[in-house]
């Protein structure tokens, strides 16, 4: 029994707890309650949910902005207020 937890599991009362017991206490009826080890599952899941939610919100914002921009360009080009062209012509090099 190297660790205090092993002593408590075996039913031994550590000296610091033994001195805090009131006089006349039956040591066979003493129950030592230990705090449960901390679980990191909740904070990890919460972090993943927040990250996934942030990505989802950014994707929705990008989709809405794209839709609004496409609608604005189509309305402006239909009314003659805006025109744009895509020039895909390549420069040709002539060998001398």
N, C-alpha and C positions, 0 to 999 in steps of 0.2 A: 504494500500500500504506500505508494509514493505521493500521490496527490490528495489534497483535502477532500475532493469529491469522492475518491475511493473510500476514505475513512467514513464519510457520512453514509455512503451506500452500505457499508459493512455494519452500520449501527453505532459506530464510535462517535462520541461527542467531542469536538475539538476543545482544547483547554480554554480558549477565549470565550466560547459559548458556555462552557461548564461553569465558569465563575459568574456568569450573568443570571444563572438560574436561581430562583428564590429558594431559600432553605426549606427542606422538607419535600421537595419535588421528587416524584417517583421517576427515576431515569428511564425505566422501561416504557413509560407512557409519553415520553418527550418525542415530538415529531418536528423534524427540522425541514423547513420548506425552502427550497432553492428557487431562485428566479430562473425562468426558462431562458435558454440561449436565444439571442436576438435572431429573428428571421429577416433575411434580406430580400425575400421574394417580393414583398409588397413594394418597396422602393424601386426595385429593378423593373417590375411590371409597370409601375406608374411612370417611370422615365421613358420606357419604350412606347407607352400609350401617348405621352406628351409629344415625343419625337414624331410618331406616325401621324398624330393629329396636326402638327405643324406642317408637315409635308403635304398632307391632304388640303389644308387651308391654302397653302401657297399654290398648289396645282389648280384649285378652284379659282383663285384670284387671277392666275395666268390665263386660264381659259376664258374668264369673263372679260379681261382686258383685250385678249385676242379677238373675241367676238365683237366687242364694242368698236375696236379699231377697224375690223373688216367691214362692219356696217357703216361706219363713218366714211371710209374710203369709197364704198360702193355708192353711197348717197351723194357724196361730193363729186364723184366722177360722172354720175348720171345727170346731175344738174349743171355740169360744165364748170364747176368751181375748182376742180382739181383733175389733173391728168398726169399719168405717169406711164413711162414706157420701159420695157426691159430690153436692153440692147445686148444681144448675145453674139454679135459679130466679132470675129477674131481677126487680128491683124495678120496679114500674110506677108511673109518675107520673100522678096524676089531675089533670087541668086543672080549675080552679075557674071 
